[in-house]
Amino acid sequence: MLIDAFGDDRDLYAWYAGKAVENRWSRRHLTGQIHLRLHERQGAAMTNFEITLDAADAERSSMTIKRRKLW
């Protein structure tokens, strides 16, 4: 499915393959994320974590938000 979706674009292939493994996505969920163009939206949310929290707390806060969006 990834080959059909991305052909010769190895970067996108690898990015989606990595996300699918990391998040244990089903084939159906992966297909949905590809159609929604997750790679263009990932990390696009604006926050003030970097300037208001120390580095470790900012990272944890960002990861918490990312995980909640996937559920």
N, CA, C, O and CB atoms as a CASP TS submission, in Angstrom:
PFRMAT TS
TARGET T0000
AUTHOR 0000-0000-0000
METHOD Language model
MODEL 1
PARENT N/A
ATOM      1  N   MET     1       0.813  -1.179   0.000  1.00  0.00           N
ATOM      2  CA  MET     1       0.000   0.000   0.000  1.00  0.00           C
ATOM      3  C   MET     1       0.870   1.262   0.000  1.00  0.00           C
ATOM      4  O   MET     1       0.569   2.226  -0.704  1.00  0.00           O
ATOM      5  CB  MET     1      -0.932  -0.013   1.196  1.00  0.00           C
ATOM      6  N   LEU     2       1.933   1.253   0.778  1.00  0.00           N
ATOM      7  CA  LEU     2       2.819   2.416   0.807  1.00  0.00           C
ATOM      8  C   LEU     2       3.510   2.630  -0.536  1.00  0.00           C
ATOM      9  O   LEU     2       3.701   3.769  -0.963  1.00  0.00           O
ATOM     10  CB  LEU     2       3.863   2.255   1.906  1.00  0.00           C
ATOM     11  N   ILE     3       3.877   1.557  -1.189  1.00  0.00           N
ATOM     12  CA  ILE     3       4.508   1.683  -2.510  1.00  0.00           C
ATOM     13  C   ILE     3       3.529   2.302  -3.496  1.00  0.00           C
ATOM     14  O   ILE     3       3.906   3.170  -4.283  1.00  0.00           O
ATOM     15  CB  ILE     3       4.991   0.305  -3.025  1.00  0.00           C
ATOM     16  N   ASP     4       2.282   1.864  -3.460  1.00  0.00           N
ATOM     17  CA  ASP     4       1.263   2.433  -4.345  1.00  0.00           C
ATOM     18  C   ASP     4       1.037   3.913  -4.053  1.00  0.00           C
ATOM     19  O   ASP     4       0.826   4.705  -4.972  1.00  0.00           O
ATOM     20  CB  ASP     4      -0.052   1.667  -4.201  1.00  0.00           C
ATOM     21  N   ALA     5       1.079   4.283  -2.785  1.00  0.00           N
ATOM     22  CA  ALA     5       0.797   5.665  -2.394  1.00  0.00           C
ATOM     23  C   ALA     5       1.950   6.613  -2.715  1.00  0.00           C
ATOM     24  O   ALA     5       1.723   7.761  -3.099  1.00  0.00           O
ATOM     25  CB  ALA     5       0.487   5.727  -0.913  1.00  0.00           C
ATOM     26  N   PHE     6       3.184   6.138  -2.559  1.00  0.00           N
ATOM     27  CA  PHE     6       4.317   7.056  -2.654  1.00  0.00           C
ATOM     28  C   PHE     6       5.314   6.746  -3.757  1.00  0.00           C
ATOM     29  O   PHE     6       6.208   7.552  -4.015  1.00  0.00           O
ATOM     30  CB  PHE     6       5.029   7.073  -1.372  1.00  0.00           C
ATOM     31  N   GLY     7       5.189   5.620  -4.404  1.00  0.00           N
ATOM     32  CA  GLY     7       6.075   5.317  -5.510  1.00  0.00           C
ATOM     33  C   GLY     7       7.535   5.465  -5.155  1.00  0.00           C
ATOM     34  O   GLY     7       8.063   4.708  -4.341  1.00  0.00           O
ATOM     35  N   ASP     8       8.184   6.432  -5.761  1.00  0.00           N
ATOM     36  CA  ASP     8       9.618   6.633  -5.565  1.00  0.00           C
ATOM     37  C   ASP     8       9.967   7.592  -4.437  1.00  0.00           C
ATOM     38  O   ASP     8      11.147   7.852  -4.201  1.00  0.00           O
ATOM     39  CB  ASP     8      10.220   7.131  -6.826  1.00  0.00           C
ATOM     40  N   ASP     9       8.974   8.125  -3.736  1.00  0.00           N
ATOM     41  CA  ASP     9       9.251   9.076  -2.647  1.00  0.00           C
ATOM     42  C   ASP     9       9.611   8.306  -1.379  1.00  0.00           C
ATOM     43  O   ASP     9       8.756   8.022  -0.541  1.00  0.00           O
ATOM     44  CB  ASP     9       8.022  10.009  -2.391  1.00  0.00           C
ATOM     45  N   ARG    10      10.878   7.979  -1.261  1.00  0.00           N
ATOM     46  CA  ARG    10      11.348   7.153  -0.147  1.00  0.00           C
ATOM     47  C   ARG    10      11.179   7.832   1.203  1.00  0.00           C
ATOM     48  O   ARG    10      10.958   7.159   2.210  1.00  0.00           O
ATOM     49  CB  ARG    10      12.796   6.796  -0.349  1.00  0.00           C
ATOM     50  N   ASP    11      11.280   9.155   1.235  1.00  0.00           N
ATOM     51  CA  ASP    11      11.152   9.868   2.503  1.00  0.00           C
ATOM     52  C   ASP    11       9.743   9.724   3.081  1.00  0.00           C
ATOM     53  O   ASP    11       9.584   9.420   4.263  1.00  0.00           O
ATOM     54  CB  ASP    11      11.494  11.350   2.314  1.00  0.00           C
ATOM     55  N   LEU    12       8.729   9.940   2.252  1.00  0.00           N
ATOM     56  CA  LEU    12       7.357   9.798   2.729  1.00  0.00           C
ATOM     57  C   LEU    12       7.041   8.349   3.063  1.00  0.00           C
ATOM     58  O   LEU    12       6.368   8.065   4.054  1.00  0.00           O
ATOM     59  CB  LEU    12       6.373  10.322   1.686  1.00  0.00           C
ATOM     60  N   TYR    13       7.522   7.449   2.246  1.00  0.00           N
ATOM     61  CA  TYR    13       7.337   6.022   2.515  1.00  0.00           C
ATOM     62  C   TYR    13       7.883   5.684   3.900  1.00  0.00           C
ATOM     63  O   TYR    13       7.199   5.056   4.708  1.00  0.00           O
ATOM     64  CB  TYR    13       8.034   5.158   1.429  1.00  0.00           C
ATOM     65  N   ALA    14       9.104   6.099   4.165  1.00  0.00           N
ATOM     66  CA  ALA    14       9.746   5.801   5.443  1.00  0.00           C
ATOM     67  C   ALA    14       9.036   6.495   6.599  1.00  0.00           C
ATOM     68  O   ALA    14       8.894   5.917   7.677  1.00  0.00           O
ATOM     69  CB  ALA    14      11.211   6.218   5.406  1.00  0.00           C
ATOM     70  N   TRP    15       8.588   7.737   6.383  1.00  0.00           N
ATOM     71  CA  TRP    15       7.913   8.489   7.448  1.00  0.00           C
ATOM     72  C   TRP    15       6.619   7.782   7.862  1.00  0.00           C
ATOM     73  O   TRP    15       6.380   7.562   9.049  1.00  0.00           O
ATOM     74  CB  TRP    15       7.609   9.938   6.983  1.00  0.00           C
ATOM     75  N   TYR    16       5.788   7.428   6.878  1.00  0.00           N
ATOM     76  CA  TYR    16       4.529   6.755   7.193  1.00  0.00           C
ATOM     77  C   TYR    16       4.757   5.347   7.738  1.00  0.00           C
ATOM     78  O   TYR    16       4.032   4.910   8.631  1.00  0.00           O
ATOM     79  CB  TYR    16       3.647   6.693   5.956  1.00  0.00           C
ATOM     80  N   ALA    17       5.737   4.644   7.221  1.00  0.00           N
ATOM     81  CA  ALA    17       6.044   3.311   7.735  1.00  0.00           C
ATOM     82  C   ALA    17       6.462   3.401   9.200  1.00  0.00           C
ATOM     83  O   ALA    17       6.033   2.595  10.025  1.00  0.00           O
ATOM     84  CB  ALA    17       7.157   2.642   6.894  1.00  0.00           C
ATOM     85  N   GLY    18       7.291   4.377   9.514  1.00  0.00           N
ATOM     86  CA  GLY    18       7.725   4.575  10.893  1.00  0.00           C
ATOM     87  C   GLY    18       6.578   4.927  11.821  1.00  0.00           C
ATOM     88  O   GLY    18       6.485   4.395  12.927  1.00  0.00           O
ATOM     89  N   LYS    19       5.705   5.820  11.379  1.00  0.00           N
ATOM     90  CA  LYS    19       4.541   6.207  12.190  1.00  0.00           C
ATOM     91  C   LYS    19       3.598   5.034  12.397  1.00  0.00           C
ATOM     92  O   LYS    19       3.041   4.864  13.482  1.00  0.00           O
ATOM     93  CB  LYS    19       3.789   7.368  11.531  1.00  0.00           C
ATOM     94  N   ALA    20       3.418   4.232  11.369  1.00  0.00           N
ATOM     95  CA  ALA    20       2.524   3.078  11.471  1.00  0.00           C
ATOM     96  C   ALA    20       3.045   2.081  12.504  1.00  0.00           C
ATOM     97  O   ALA    20       2.275   1.544  13.300  1.00  0.00           O
ATOM     98  CB  ALA    20       2.370   2.393  10.100  1.00  0.00           C
ATOM     99  N   VAL    21       4.342   1.838  12.487  1.00  0.00           N
ATOM    100  CA  VAL    21       4.930   0.909  13.454  1.00  0.00           C
ATOM    101  C   VAL    21       4.884   1.513  14.846  1.00  0.00           C
ATOM    102  O   VAL    21       4.475   0.851  15.801  1.00  0.00           O
ATOM    103  CB  VAL    21       6.384   0.557  13.069  1.00  0.00           C
ATOM    104  N   GLU    22       5.299   2.760  14.966  1.00  0.00           N
ATOM    105  CA  GLU    22       5.353   3.435  16.261  1.00  0.00           C
ATOM    106  C   GLU    22       3.986   3.482  16.936  1.00  0.00           C
ATOM    107  O   GLU    22       3.883   3.294  18.148  1.00  0.00           O
ATOM    108  CB  GLU    22       5.894   4.847  16.093  1.00  0.00           C
ATOM    109  N   ASN    23       2.938   3.731  16.156  1.00  0.00           N
ATOM    110  CA  ASN    23       1.597   3.906  16.713  1.00  0.00           C
ATOM    111  C   ASN    23       0.695   2.693  16.553  1.00  0.00           C
ATOM    112  O   ASN    23      -0.477   2.717  16.931  1.00  0.00           O
ATOM    113  CB  ASN    23       0.946   5.081  16.077  1.00  0.00           C
ATOM    114  N   ARG    24       1.267   1.615  15.976  1.00  0.00           N
ATOM    115  CA  ARG    24       0.534   0.360  15.789  1.00  0.00           C
ATOM    116  C   ARG    24      -0.767   0.571  15.010  1.00  0.00           C
ATOM    117  O   ARG    24      -1.831   0.094  15.406  1.00  0.00           O
ATOM    118  CB  ARG    24       0.227  -0.276  17.146  1.00  0.00           C
ATOM    119  N   TRP    25      -0.656   1.305  13.881  1.00  0.00           N
ATOM    120  CA  TRP    25      -1.816   1.582  13.048  1.00  0.00           C
ATOM    121  C   TRP    25      -2.220   0.355  12.252  1.00  0.00           C
ATOM    122  O   TRP    25      -1.373  -0.415  11.798  1.00  0.00           O
ATOM    123  CB  TRP    25      -1.532   2.745  12.110  1.00  0.00           C
ATOM    124  N   SER    26      -3.513   0.184  12.090  1.00  0.00           N
ATOM    125  CA  SER    26      -4.014  -0.834  11.173  1.00  0.00           C
ATOM    126  C   SER    26      -3.833  -0.308   9.747  1.00  0.00           C
ATOM    127  O   SER    26      -3.538   0.869   9.539  1.00  0.00           O
ATOM    128  CB  SER    26      -5.524  -1.183  11.470  1.00  0.00           C
ATOM    129  N   ARG    27      -4.011  -1.189   8.784  1.00  0.00           N
ATOM    130  CA  ARG    27      -3.904  -0.775   7.379  1.00  0.00           C
ATOM    131  C   ARG    27      -4.943   0.301   7.074  1.00  0.00           C
ATOM    132  O   ARG    27      -4.653   1.270   6.372  1.00  0.00           O
ATOM    133  CB  ARG    27      -4.089  -1.991   6.429  1.00  0.00           C
ATOM    134  N   ARG    28      -6.141   0.127   7.598  1.00  0.00           N
ATOM    135  CA  ARG    28      -7.215   1.101   7.375  1.00  0.00           C
ATOM    136  C   ARG    28      -6.864   2.470   7.966  1.00  0.00           C
ATOM    137  O   ARG    28      -7.085   3.502   7.333  1.00  0.00           O
ATOM    138  CB  ARG    28      -8.529   0.590   7.984  1.00  0.00           C
ATOM    139  N   HIS    29      -6.319   2.469   9.175  1.00  0.00           N
ATOM    140  CA  HIS    29      -5.943   3.731   9.809  1.00  0.00           C
ATOM    141  C   HIS    29      -4.807   4.404   9.035  1.00  0.00           C
ATOM    142  O   HIS    29      -4.831   5.617   8.822  1.00  0.00           O
ATOM    143  CB  HIS    29      -5.525   3.496  11.275  1.00  0.00           C
ATOM    144  N   LEU    30      -3.825   3.625   8.621  1.00  0.00           N
ATOM    145  CA  LEU    30      -2.717   4.164   7.832  1.00  0.00           C
ATOM    146  C   LEU    30      -3.231   4.788   6.535  1.00  0.00           C
ATOM    147  O   LEU    30      -2.800   5.876   6.154  1.00  0.00           O
ATOM    148  CB  LEU    30      -1.690   3.058   7.519  1.00  0.00           C
ATOM    149  N   THR    31      -4.143   4.106   5.865  1.00  0.00           N
ATOM    150  CA  THR    31      -4.723   4.638   4.630  1.00  0.00           C
ATOM    151  C   THR    31      -5.408   5.972   4.899  1.00  0.00           C
ATOM    152  O   THR    31      -5.263   6.918   4.126  1.00  0.00           O
ATOM    153  CB  THR    31      -5.725   3.636   4.022  1.00  0.00           C
ATOM    154  N   GLY    32      -6.146   6.042   5.987  1.00  0.00           N
ATOM    155  CA  GLY    32      -6.816   7.296   6.351  1.00  0.00           C
ATOM    156  C   GLY    32      -5.833   8.420   6.610  1.00  0.00           C
ATOM    157  O   GLY    32      -6.049   9.551   6.175  1.00  0.00           O
ATOM    158  N   GLN    33      -4.750   8.115   7.319  1.00  0.00           N
ATOM    159  CA  GLN    33      -3.749   9.143   7.611  1.00  0.00           C
ATOM    160  C   GLN    33      -3.060   9.625   6.335  1.00  0.00           C
ATOM    161  O   GLN    33      -2.731  10.805   6.211  1.00  0.00           O
ATOM    162  CB  GLN    33      -2.707   8.605   8.600  1.00  0.00           C
ATOM    163  N   ILE    34      -2.845   8.723   5.402  1.00  0.00           N
ATOM    164  CA  ILE    34      -2.245   9.111   4.127  1.00  0.00           C
ATOM    165  C   ILE    34      -3.193  10.042   3.375  1.00  0.00           C
ATOM    166  O   ILE    34      -2.769  11.073   2.854  1.00  0.00           O
ATOM    167  CB  ILE    34      -1.912   7.862   3.270  1.00  0.00           C
ATOM    168  N   HIS    35      -4.475   9.679   3.318  1.00  0.00           N
ATOM    169  CA  HIS    35      -5.447  10.517   2.615  1.00  0.00           C
ATOM    170  C   HIS    35      -5.620  11.881   3.283  1.00  0.00           C
ATOM    171  O   HIS    35      -5.884  12.874   2.605  1.00  0.00           O
ATOM    172  CB  HIS    35      -6.790   9.806   2.541  1.00  0.00           C
ATOM    173  N   LEU    36      -5.473  11.933   4.603  1.00  0.00           N
ATOM    174  CA  LEU    36      -5.561  13.202   5.321  1.00  0.00           C
ATOM    175  C   LEU    36      -4.260  13.996   5.266  1.00  0.00           C
ATOM    176  O   LEU    36      -4.188  15.119   5.764  1.00  0.00           O
ATOM    177  CB  LEU    36      -5.941  12.952   6.762  1.00  0.00           C
ATOM    178  N   ARG    37      -3.231  13.405   4.656  1.00  0.00           N
ATOM    179  CA  ARG    37      -1.922  14.041   4.477  1.00  0.00           C
ATOM    180  C   ARG    37      -1.313  14.459   5.819  1.00  0.00           C
ATOM    181  O   ARG    37      -0.900  15.601   6.020  1.00  0.00           O
ATOM    182  CB  ARG    37      -2.048  15.263   3.557  1.00  0.00           C
ATOM    183  N   LEU    38      -1.277  13.483   6.721  1.00  0.00           N
ATOM    184  CA  LEU    38      -0.779  13.723   8.066  1.00  0.00           C
ATOM    185  C   LEU    38       0.615  14.349   8.063  1.00  0.00           C
ATOM    186  O   LEU    38       0.920  15.184   8.915  1.00  0.00           O
ATOM    187  CB  LEU    38      -0.758  12.429   8.845  1.00  0.00           C
ATOM    188  N   HIS    39       1.453  13.957   7.124  1.00  0.00           N
ATOM    189  CA  HIS    39       2.830  14.471   7.100  1.00  0.00           C
ATOM    190  C   HIS    39       2.873  15.989   6.943  1.00  0.00           C
ATOM    191  O   HIS    39       3.846  16.620   7.356  1.00  0.00           O
ATOM    192  CB  HIS    39       3.615  13.817   5.966  1.00  0.00           C
ATOM    193  N   GLU    40       1.842  16.580   6.359  1.00  0.00           N
ATOM    194  CA  GLU    40       1.804  18.039   6.202  1.00  0.00           C
ATOM    195  C   GLU    40       1.299  18.726   7.465  1.00  0.00           C
ATOM    196  O   GLU    40       1.596  19.897   7.701  1.00  0.00           O
ATOM    197  CB  GLU    40       0.918  18.423   5.016  1.00  0.00           C
ATOM    198  N   ARG    41       0.540  18.000   8.272  1.00  0.00           N
ATOM    199  CA  ARG    41      -0.056  18.599   9.456  1.00  0.00           C
ATOM    200  C   ARG    41       0.707  18.299  10.736  1.00  0.00           C
ATOM    201  O   ARG    41       0.577  19.034  11.715  1.00  0.00           O
ATOM    202  CB  ARG    41      -1.460  18.131   9.598  1.00  0.00           C
ATOM    203  N   GLN    42       1.488  17.248  10.747  1.00  0.00           N
ATOM    204  CA  GLN    42       2.193  16.828  11.958  1.00  0.00           C
ATOM    205  C   GLN    42       3.124  17.919  12.449  1.00  0.00           C
ATOM    206  O   GLN    42       3.957  18.424  11.698  1.00  0.00           O
ATOM    207  CB  GLN    42       2.981  15.544  11.703  1.00  0.00           C
ATOM    208  N   GLY    43       2.978  18.275  13.704  1.00  0.00           N
ATOM    209  CA  GLY    43       3.835  19.288  14.306  1.00  0.00           C
ATOM    210  C   GLY    43       3.473  20.708  13.921  1.00  0.00           C
ATOM    211  O   GLY    43       4.218  21.639  14.228  1.00  0.00           O
ATOM    212  N   ALA    44       2.343  20.893  13.253  1.00  0.00           N
ATOM    213  CA  ALA    44       1.969  22.228  12.800  1.00  0.00           C
ATOM    214  C   ALA    44       1.233  23.046  13.862  1.00  0.00           C
ATOM    215  O   ALA    44       1.086  24.259  13.717  1.00  0.00           O
ATOM    216  CB  ALA    44       1.112  22.118  11.575  1.00  0.00           C
ATOM    217  N   ALA    45       0.774  22.391  14.923  1.00  0.00           N
ATOM    218  CA  ALA    45       0.046  23.108  15.963  1.00  0.00           C
ATOM    219  C   ALA    45       0.974  24.086  16.668  1.00  0.00           C
ATOM    220  O   ALA    45       2.103  23.743  17.020  1.00  0.00           O
ATOM    221  CB  ALA    45      -0.572  22.124  16.975  1.00  0.00           C
ATOM    222  N   MET    46       0.498  25.276  16.867  1.00  0.00           N
ATOM    223  CA  MET    46       1.299  26.298  17.524  1.00  0.00           C
ATOM    224  C   MET    46       1.056  26.228  19.031  1.00  0.00           C
ATOM    225  O   MET    46      -0.087  26.158  19.483  1.00  0.00           O
ATOM    226  CB  MET    46       0.963  27.712  16.970  1.00  0.00           C
ATOM    227  N   THR    47       2.124  26.247  19.787  1.00  0.00           N
ATOM    228  CA  THR    47       2.049  26.273  21.245  1.00  0.00           C
ATOM    229  C   THR    47       3.089  27.260  21.755  1.00  0.00           C
ATOM    230  O   THR    47       3.970  27.698  21.016  1.00  0.00           O
ATOM    231  CB  THR    47       2.276  24.850  21.856  1.00  0.00           C
ATOM    232  N   ASN    48       2.969  27.595  23.013  1.00  0.00           N
ATOM    233  CA  ASN    48       3.985  28.446  23.632  1.00  0.00           C
ATOM    234  C   ASN    48       4.836  27.650  24.611  1.00  0.00           C
ATOM    235  O   ASN    48       5.487  28.219  25.487  1.00  0.00           O
ATOM    236  CB  ASN    48       3.329  29.634  24.348  1.00  0.00           C
ATOM    237  N   PHE    49       4.825  26.339  24.458  1.00  0.00           N
ATOM    238  CA  PHE    49       5.558  25.475  25.377  1.00  0.00           C
ATOM    239  C   PHE    49       7.045  25.821  25.419  1.00  0.00           C
ATOM    240  O   PHE    49       7.652  25.835  26.490  1.00  0.00           O
ATOM    241  CB  PHE    49       5.378  24.020  24.980  1.00  0.00           C
ATOM    242  N   GLU    50       7.618  26.094  24.273  1.00  0.00           N
ATOM    243  CA  GLU    50       9.068  26.329  24.197  1.00  0.00           C
ATOM    244  C   GLU    50       9.496  27.557  25.004  1.00  0.00           C
ATOM    245  O   GLU    50      10.604  27.586  25.540  1.00  0.00           O
ATOM    246  CB  GLU    50       9.495  26.499  22.738  1.00  0.00           C
ATOM    247  N   ILE    51       8.642  28.557  25.093  1.00  0.00           N
ATOM    248  CA  ILE    51       9.050  29.781  25.796  1.00  0.00           C
ATOM    249  C   ILE    51       8.540  29.855  27.231  1.00  0.00           C
ATOM    250  O   ILE    51       9.041  30.658  28.020  1.00  0.00           O
ATOM    251  CB  ILE    51       8.564  30.986  25.038  1.00  0.00           C
ATOM    252  N   THR    52       7.553  29.032  27.582  1.00  0.00           N
ATOM    253  CA  THR    52       6.999  29.108  28.930  1.00  0.00           C
ATOM    254  C   THR    52       7.429  27.967  29.843  1.00  0.00           C
ATOM    255  O   THR    52       7.316  28.084  31.063  1.00  0.00           O
ATOM    256  CB  THR    52       5.516  29.135  28.854  1.00  0.00           C
ATOM    257  N   LEU    53       7.915  26.875  29.282  1.00  0.00           N
ATOM    258  CA  LEU    53       8.318  25.712  30.081  1.00  0.00           C
ATOM    259  C   LEU    53       9.785  25.397  29.854  1.00  0.00           C
ATOM    260  O   LEU    53      10.380  25.784  28.848  1.00  0.00           O
ATOM    261  CB  LEU    53       7.452  24.485  29.736  1.00  0.00           C
ATOM    262  N   ASP    54      10.357  24.679  30.826  1.00  0.00           N
ATOM    263  CA  ASP    54      11.730  24.238  30.590  1.00  0.00           C
ATOM    264  C   ASP    54      11.703  23.164  29.498  1.00  0.00           C
ATOM    265  O   ASP    54      10.640  22.636  29.172  1.00  0.00           O
ATOM    266  CB  ASP    54      12.391  23.690  31.913  1.00  0.00           C
ATOM    267  N   ALA    55      12.844  22.852  28.950  1.00  0.00           N
ATOM    268  CA  ALA    55      12.929  21.985  27.767  1.00  0.00           C
ATOM    269  C   ALA    55      12.277  20.614  27.981  1.00  0.00           C
ATOM    270  O   ALA    55      11.550  20.133  27.112  1.00  0.00           O
ATOM    271  CB  ALA    55      14.382  21.795  27.378  1.00  0.00           C
ATOM    272  N   ALA    56      12.532  19.994  29.118  1.00  0.00           N
ATOM    273  CA  ALA    56      11.973  18.657  29.366  1.00  0.00           C
ATOM    274  C   ALA    56      10.447  18.700  29.463  1.00  0.00           C
ATOM    275  O   ALA    56       9.763  17.841  28.905  1.00  0.00           O
ATOM    276  CB  ALA    56      12.563  18.064  30.657  1.00  0.00           C
ATOM    277  N   ASP    57       9.914  19.700  30.171  1.00  0.00           N
ATOM    278  CA  ASP    57       8.457  19.821  30.296  1.00  0.00           C
ATOM    279  C   ASP    57       7.811  20.186  28.962  1.00  0.00           C
ATOM    280  O   ASP    57       6.714  19.721  28.653  1.00  0.00           O
ATOM    281  CB  ASP    57       8.099  20.873  31.353  1.00  0.00           C
ATOM    282  N   ALA    58       8.477  21.003  28.186  1.00  0.00           N
ATOM    283  CA  ALA    58       7.948  21.382  26.873  1.00  0.00           C
ATOM    284  C   ALA    58       7.839  20.150  25.977  1.00  0.00           C
ATOM    285  O   ALA    58       6.843  19.984  25.272  1.00  0.00           O
ATOM    286  CB  ALA    58       8.847  22.457  26.208  1.00  0.00           C
ATOM    287  N   GLU    59       8.852  19.290  25.998  1.00  0.00           N
ATOM    288  CA  GLU    59       8.839  18.067  25.190  1.00  0.00           C
ATOM    289  C   GLU    59       7.722  17.134  25.643  1.00  0.00           C
ATOM    290  O   GLU    59       6.987  16.595  24.815  1.00  0.00           O
ATOM    291  CB  GLU    59      10.198  17.348  25.275  1.00  0.00           C
ATOM    292  N   ARG    60       7.592  16.941  26.953  1.00  0.00           N
ATOM    293  CA  ARG    60       6.532  16.068  27.477  1.00  0.00           C
ATOM    294  C   ARG    60       5.150  16.605  27.132  1.00  0.00           C
ATOM    295  O   ARG    60       4.257  15.837  26.777  1.00  0.00           O
ATOM    296  CB  ARG    60       6.665  15.916  28.995  1.00  0.00           C
ATOM    297  N   SER    61       4.970  17.902  27.233  1.00  0.00           N
ATOM    298  CA  SER    61       3.675  18.507  26.905  1.00  0.00           C
ATOM    299  C   SER    61       3.342  18.322  25.431  1.00  0.00           C
ATOM    300  O   SER    61       2.205  17.999  25.085  1.00  0.00           O
ATOM    301  CB  SER    61       3.675  19.998  27.258  1.00  0.00           C
ATOM    302  N   SER    62       4.316  18.523  24.575  1.00  0.00           N
ATOM    303  CA  SER    62       4.102  18.337  23.138  1.00  0.00           C
ATOM    304  C   SER    62       3.751  16.885  22.819  1.00  0.00           C
ATOM    305  O   SER    62       2.853  16.628  22.017  1.00  0.00           O
ATOM    306  CB  SER    62       5.351  18.762  22.352  1.00  0.00           C
ATOM    307  N   MET    63       4.446  15.944  23.433  1.00  0.00           N
ATOM    308  CA  MET    63       4.176  14.525  23.186  1.00  0.00           C
ATOM    309  C   MET    63       2.788  14.132  23.695  1.00  0.00           C
ATOM    310  O   MET    63       2.112  13.312  23.074  1.00  0.00           O
ATOM    311  CB  MET    63       5.249  13.652  23.857  1.00  0.00           C
ATOM    312  N   THR    64       2.365  14.706  24.811  1.00  0.00           N
ATOM    313  CA  THR    64       1.034  14.408  25.337  1.00  0.00           C
ATOM    314  C   THR    64      -0.041  14.854  24.369  1.00  0.00           C
ATOM    315  O   THR    64      -1.004  14.124  24.135  1.00  0.00           O
ATOM    316  CB  THR    64       0.827  15.079  26.693  1.00  0.00           C
ATOM    317  N   ILE    65       0.105  16.025  23.810  1.00  0.00           N
ATOM    318  CA  ILE    65      -0.866  16.536  22.844  1.00  0.00           C
ATOM    319  C   ILE    65      -0.874  15.665  21.598  1.00  0.00           C
ATOM    320  O   ILE    65      -1.943  15.340  21.083  1.00  0.00           O
ATOM    321  CB  ILE    65      -0.552  17.996  22.474  1.00  0.00           C
ATOM    322  N   LYS    66       0.294  15.283  21.106  1.00  0.00           N
ATOM    323  CA  LYS    66       0.367  14.453  19.910  1.00  0.00           C
ATOM    324  C   LYS    66      -0.301  13.108  20.129  1.00  0.00           C
ATOM    325  O   LYS    66      -1.005  12.608  19.252  1.00  0.00           O
ATOM    326  CB  LYS    66       1.812  14.252  19.492  1.00  0.00           C
ATOM    327  N   ARG    67      -0.081  12.524  21.295  1.00  0.00           N
ATOM    328  CA  ARG    67      -0.693  11.216  21.581  1.00  0.00           C
ATOM    329  C   ARG    67      -2.201  11.322  21.677  1.00  0.00           C
ATOM    330  O   ARG    67      -2.903  10.428  21.204  1.00  0.00           O
ATOM    331  CB  ARG    67      -0.134  10.633  22.878  1.00  0.00           C
ATOM    332  N   ARG    68      -2.720  12.374  22.268  1.00  0.00           N
ATOM    333  CA  ARG    68      -4.161  12.539  22.416  1.00  0.00           C
ATOM    334  C   ARG    68      -4.835  12.683  21.067  1.00  0.00           C
ATOM    335  O   ARG    68      -5.953  12.201  20.889  1.00  0.00           O
ATOM    336  CB  ARG    68      -4.473  13.745  23.286  1.00  0.00           C
ATOM    337  N   LYS    69      -4.189  13.329  20.116  1.00  0.00           N
ATOM    338  CA  LYS    69      -4.771  13.521  18.798  1.00  0.00           C
ATOM    339  C   LYS    69      -4.934  12.198  18.062  1.00  0.00           C
ATOM    340  O   LYS    69      -5.843  12.055  17.244  1.00  0.00           O
ATOM    341  CB  LYS    69      -3.915  14.470  17.981  1.00  0.00           C
ATOM    342  N   LEU    70      -4.080  11.243  18.337  1.00  0.00           N
ATOM    343  CA  LEU    70      -4.126   9.957  17.648  1.00  0.00           C
ATOM    344  C   LEU    70      -5.218   9.049  18.191  1.00  0.00           C
ATOM    345  O   LEU    70      -5.650   8.128  17.498  1.00  0.00           O
ATOM    346  CB  LEU    70      -2.790   9.264  17.757  1.00  0.00           C
ATOM    347  N   TRP    71      -5.660   9.282  19.379  1.00  0.00           N
ATOM    348  CA  TRP    71      -6.655   8.403  19.997  1.00  0.00           C
ATOM    349  C   TRP    71      -7.978   8.897  19.654  1.00  0.00           C
ATOM    350  O   TRP    71      -8.981   8.314  20.064  1.00  0.00           O
ATOM    351  CB  TRP    71      -6.502   8.312  21.499  1.00  0.00           C
TER
END
